[in-house]
Amino acid sequence: MTTAHMFLFDALPAPCSNRNPHPIPCVQSHVMQKSAWIWFVGCAVWFLDGVEQLHVHAQAHAELAFMLAMLFLVAGFFYRNQKK
């Protein structure tokens, strides 16, 4: 590796790991945990949209809305369960 490449790698922010020789506070996972609620709100909104579309007999739109609601729910659980 050239000196220029080493300089570029040293300038990059350090990943969140315990093996980092120069530890810095890892705030990324904490921020992701605190902002997980937005995924659950999105899940609720897509679910309500699906219910509304079933009410007006738009089956294809309702199916898409329910699939997106499930995606948002899974994403919410994923972001909520990030390691501290």
Number of C-alpha atoms within 10 A of each C-alpha: 5 6 8 9 10 10 10 9 11 10 9 8 8 15 13 14 11 10 8 10 8 7 12 13 9 14 10 13 16 14 14 18 18 11 14 19 15 13 21 19 15 18 24 17 16 22 22 16 18 24 17 15 17 15 11 10 11 13 13 11 15 22 16 15 22 19 16 18 24 18 15 22 18 15 17 22 15 14 19 19 13 14 10 11
